Amino acid sequence: MKVFADRRLAVLVAGQYSPLLVQLVTGPILARALGPADRGYLGVALILVSVIPVFASVGTPAAARRLIAEGSDVATARYAAARSNPVIFVVTVVMSVVAVYVWFSGLDSVEKLAIFVLLGLSYFGAVRMTILSLAVSEGSTNIIARYQIVGACLSGIGICGLAVAGRIDIVSVCIVYAVSQLGQFAAICRFGRGGHRDRKIDRKYALKSLPGQISDVLLIRVDQLLCSLFLGAHATGIYVVAFSYAFVAFPLVHSVGLRISGGKGREELVKNSVRIPLTVLFGALCFGVVWSAAAVWVVPLLFGSDYSESVHVAAILTFGVVLFSSATVNVQAALSLGRAHLISVIGLAAVCLEVVAVVVLGDARTVTTIAVVGVLASGVYYVLSLLVRQRTVLGARNEDSIERDGSVVPASGGAERG
């Protein structure tokens, strides 16, 4: 039994960190081989591969999870969600066409076709979201780890193979990531299949959960899309490389923060409502200072002299990533105490603030000013998440005092985050 537990832990750790390790290897390879402009196009394409499924799924994953919470089995929930697949497919195709027209008009026809196919395969990404959401509901973490490991291995081996063959270009890289998407879907597609009852998902609930899912996926990605929209491919390549350097801080701060704050009961969350988040923030900022300063040496070493402009942008964006990842401590506390809907609202507010700020910049828009706006948006998100946590804690204290008086029994359960 101990051997099985150790093996399962190893799989979970591999699933969590394999994408980061592959990114550390393939990121510099792609940046050096493609150059800033093509790297910018590819970066935007990969962001859209993450964003399109969220819009196309129209909240189906959250609605499927609600069926599980209401007592349905996984097979029934998956069958109910599958009824939305035709709508998901149509929305995916339409969004892919619009995305190619808006962001990739400067490419030739073959490159446009390759990117369109890659974006169109986001349909499987939307279906994957539902499967993974059901796996989370069932506690099947091995399914999630399998999905991450397969994707990391296929993309890593594919990119390294192209590098050895000297065949790295936008079309070949899109093919690698398309194969990776299909492989990820194949790795988990059998989960939840079997006998099922005839149930339907709640469409209204699905639509209500959509804003929270959109804010989750856009909050640390929308700045790169805006950079591409307003500044062009070359500037986006500079920005994407800077962000890839800064994002290395996320898994470390995120993991340490959850380790410190995770597994806490309601009373502990109330008791440590100030000390824990400020401790995590202080430690994260200390790491951010070191990692930001290291950009002067690390960015040119990894990505080459073509990305010298990325150095100061990476130094700035590091603090945005640090603030965002530190906010996860407050987010997890708020989720544990039943304020998931407020977390979704503040995430969407931070995204809207960032978009408006970049638009208002006008002629002052540069990679530097957009990076500063991104950091400020992350700062706003952190402050709002802390306020939501404190408000939650105040509510918890009131409920605890009422329970001690014996006048009212507090309601149980918490809201599900979409």
N, C-alpha and C positions, 0 to 999 in steps of 0.2 A: 504493500500500500504506500509506503514511504517513497519507493522508487517511482511509482505512478505519480504521486504528488510532485516530486522533484521534476519529473519529465514534463508535467503539465505547466509548472512554473517556468521552466526553461522555454517552452513554446510561447507562453504569454510574454515573457521578456523579449524573445526574438521578434514576436509580432509587433511589440511596441517600438522597438528601436531599429529594426531592419530598414524601414523607410528612411530614417535619418541617416543611417550609415551609407545606404545606397546614394542618397542625395549628396553626401559629402564626397563621394567618389565621382559620380556622374556630373554633378554641377560644374566643376572646373573643366571637365572634358568637353561638355557641350559649349560652355562659354568660350573656350579657346578655339574650338573648331568652327563655330558658327559666326562669331563676331557679334558686336553689340546689336545691330539691326535685326538679324535673324534670331538672335537669342531673345530679343524683345517680342517678336512675333510668336515664338514658341512658348515663352512664358505666359503670354495672354491666352494662348490656346489651352494650356494646361489649367489655367485658372478657370476658364469657361467650362472645361470638362468637369470641374467641381461645382460650378455655380448652376449650370443648366439643369442638372438632375433635381436640384432643390425646387426650382420653379416648376419644372415639368411634373414633378410628383404631386403637386397641389395638396400637400399635407397628408398624403396617403399613409406614409409610415407611422405618423402619430395616431391616425385613426385606427390603423391595424393594431397598434399597441393597446389602444383603448379596449378593443374587443378582448384582448388577453386579460386586461384588468377586470373586465366584466364576466370572465369565466369561460370564454371560448378557448379552444385548443389552438395550437400554432397552425395546423393544417387548415382549419376553418378561417382563421384570420388571414392567412396567405391567399386562400381562394377568394375571399371577399375583396382583398386588395387587388387581386389580378383583374377584376372587372374594370379597373381604371386604366389598364394597360393601353387600350386603344387611344384614350385621351392623352396619356403620357407620351405615346409615340408621336402623335400629331404635334403636340406642343414642342417636343424635342426637335423635330424636323424644322418647324417654323422658326424656333429660336436659333437653330444652327444656320439657317439661311440668312437671317437678320444679322447674326454675329459675323459671318463671313463678309457681308456687305459693309458693315460698320467698321470692323477692326482689321480686315485683311485685304482691302481693296488694292493695296500696293503690291501684292504678290502676283506671280504668273498663274495661269489657269491650272496647271498641274498641282502647284502648291495649294491653291485654293481648294481643289478637289480633295487633296489629302487631308487638309484641315477640316473640311466639311464632313468627310467620312469619320474622322476622329470625334468631332462634336456630335455627329449623329449617333455614334455608339454610346453616347451619354444616356441613351434610352436604357441600356443595361445597367448603367450607374444608378438610375432612378429606381429600377426594380431591385437592385442590390440594396438600396437604402432601406426598403421595406423588410427584406430578409434579415439584414443586420439589426434593424430595430426590433424585430421579433426575437432574434438571438439574444439581444440584451435583456428583453423581458423574461426570457427563459434562463438567463444566467449562463448561456452557452458561449463562454468567452473563447473557447478553442476555435469556434467558427470564425470569430472576428480575427483571431491571431492568424488562422489559416489564410484568410482573405488578404491580410497585410503582408504576410510572408510571400505568398505567390506573386502578388503585384510587385513587390520589391525585387524578388529574384528575376522575374521575367524582364522588367525594365532595366535592371542593373546588368544582367548578362547581355541583353540586346544592345544597349548603348556601348558597353565595353567591346562587344564583338564588332560593332560598326567602327569604333575607334581603331581597332587593330587592322581592319580592312581599309581604313582611310575613306569611308563612305558616309561620313556624317553630313547630312543636309536636312532641311525641313521635312521633306517627303519621307526619307528613311526613318527619321526619328518619330514621325507621326505613325508610321507603320508599327514601330516597336511599341509605342504606347497603346495603339489599338489592340495589338495582340495581348498586351498586359491587361487591358480592360476585359477582354473576352476570357482570359485565363482566370481572372478574379471571379467573374461571374460563374464560370464552370466549377470553381472550387467550392462554391457555397450553394449552387442552384438546387441541390437535392434536399436542403434543409427545410423541414416543415411540410414535405409532401406526404400524402396519404389520404385516408378517409376523412371526410369533412362534412360539416352541416352547411345548410344554405343560410348564410348571414350576409348582411350588407353593412358597409362602413358608414359612419355618420359623416356626410359631406360637409355639413355646417361646422362640425368640430374640426374636420380636416382643414377647412379654409381658415378657421380661427388660429390654428397652430402654425400656419404658413409664415406669418411675419416673424415669429421666433426663429424658425429654421433659416429664413433669409438673413436675418441679422447675424446668426451664428456663422454662416459661410462667407458673408460679405465684409464683416467688420475689419479683418486684417487683409482683405484682398482688393477692396474697392479702390484703394489708392493706386494700385498698379493698373487697373482698368482705366481709371481717369487719366493717368499719365500717358497711356497709349492713345487715348481719345484726343487729348489736347496737345501733346508734345511730340508724337511720332514714335517710330520703331526704335531709332537709335537711342533716344533718351529713355525709352522703356527698357531696353537692354541694360543700360547703366543702372536703372532703378531695380530691375528684377535681380541682378547679381548682388546689389547692395542688400536687398531684402533676404536673399537666400543666405547671406552671411549672418545677418542679424537674427534670422529665425532659428539658428542653432541654439540660441539661448532659451527658446520656448520649452523643449522637452525637459531640460534640466530644471528650470524654475518651476514648471508645471508639476513635475514629479515630486520635487522636494516640498513644494507648497502643499500638495495633496497628502504627502506623507506626514507632514506636521499637523494638518487640519483634518485629515480623513479619519473615519472610524469613531468620530466623536458623537456622543449622545446629545440630546436636547439640552440637558443641564450644563454639559461642558461647553456647548456652543454659546450659551448665555453667559457663562462665567468668563470665558476667554474671548469675548466679542471684540475687544480692542487689542489685546496683547498679541494674539495669533496673527491677524492680518498685518499689523504694523511690523511684527518680527519678520514675516515673509517678505514684505515690501522692502524693509531695510536690507535684508540679505540679498534680495534680487537686484536692488539698485547698486549695491557694492559689486556684485558680479557684472552688472551692466557697465559700470565705469571701467572695469578691467577689460571686458570684451570690446567695448567701444574704442578704447585706446589701442587695443591690439589690431584694429582694422588697418592702421597705417602699414603694418608689416604683413598681415595675413592675406588681405585682399589682393595686393599685387603678386604675392607668392603663389596663391592658388589660381587666380583668374588671368593673370598676365597684365602687361602694360596697357592694353587696350581699354582696361577698366579702371584707370587711375581716377577718373571722376567718381567712381563708386565709393571711394574711400570715405569721404566726408558724409556721403548719404548713408552709408552703412553705419557710421558712428552715430548718426542721428536716429536712424530707425531702430537701433538696438534698444534704445530706451522705450520706444513704442511697444516693441515685443515684450520687454520686461514688464511694463505696466499692464499689458493685456494678460500675460500669463499669471501675474500676481493677482489679477482680478478673479481668477478661477477659484481662489480660496473663498472669496466672498460669495461667488456664484454657487459653489457647492453648499455653503452654509445656508444660503437663501433657499436652495432647492430642498434641503433637508427640513427646513422650517416652513415650507409651503408657500413660497413666493415666486414660483417659477414664472408666472405670468408677468410679474414686474420685471424680472430679468430680461424677458423677451422684449418688453417695451423699451427698456433703457438701451438694449443692444440696437434696436431699430432707430432709436433717437440718435445714438452716436453715429450710425451710418449716414443718416440724413444730414446731420451736422457736418460731417466730413465732405459729403457731396456738395452741399451748399457753399461751404468755405472755399473749396477748390474752384467752383464756378465763379464766385465773387472775386477771387484773386485777379482774374482778367489777365492783363499783360504781365503781371508779376509772377505768373505761373512758371516755375522751373522745377527740376527734380528736387532741389533743396527745399523750396517752399512747400511742395506737396508732401515731402517727408516730414516737415515740421507740422503741417496740418494733421498728418497721420498720427504723430506722437501726441498732439493735443487731443485728438479724438479718443485715443487709447486712455489718456489721462482722465478725460471726462467719463469714460466708461468705468474706469477704476473707482472714481469718486462716487458715481451714481450707484455702483454695485455695493460699495461700502455703506452708503446711506440706506440702501434697500436692506442690507444685512442688519444694520442697527435698528431700523424700523421693525424688522422681523423679530429682533431680539427683544425690543420693547413689548411687542405683542406677546411674545413667549413669556416674558416676565409677568405681564398682566394675567395671562392664562394660568401660570403657575400659582400666582397669589390667589386667584379665584378657586383653583382646585384645592389649595390648602384650606380655604375657608369652608369648602364643602358645599357651596351654593350652586355651582354649575360644573358639569363634567365637560371638559374641553373636547371639541370635535377631533376625531382621529383622521389620519390620512393626509396626503398632500397632493398638490397639483402636479400633473405630469407635464414635463417640458417637451414640446414638440420636437 
